[in-house]
Amino acid sequence: MIQITPQMRILVAVEPVDFRKGIDGPAALCRQVLASDPLGGTLFVFCSRWRHAIKFLTYDGQGLWLCQKRLSQGRFQHRPQADATGAVRLDPH
């Protein structure tokens, strides 16, 4: 179980990602595009191109977690606006 705490950083990637990649693909995106360490305890959120699925990547101290939610109907409506870092920071609450 992934526990979201008030101290946890949550970064949402602005650009859609290729969901065919396994756990190493999103981890590499964290390092290269978002300039953030995937082993630092941050929760990263990625959206598919058609916004029908999202992936969460986080490190729990023992290993990386990669979780996916795919909608059977409809799409995720909200897409964050781009900034200089390629990610938007959200508050846990």
Protein Blocks (a to p, Z undefined) as FASTA:
>chain_A
ZZddfklccdddfbdcdfkbcfklmmmmmmmmnopafknopacddddfkopaccddddeh
jaccddddddfedcdfbdcdddfkopacddfZZ
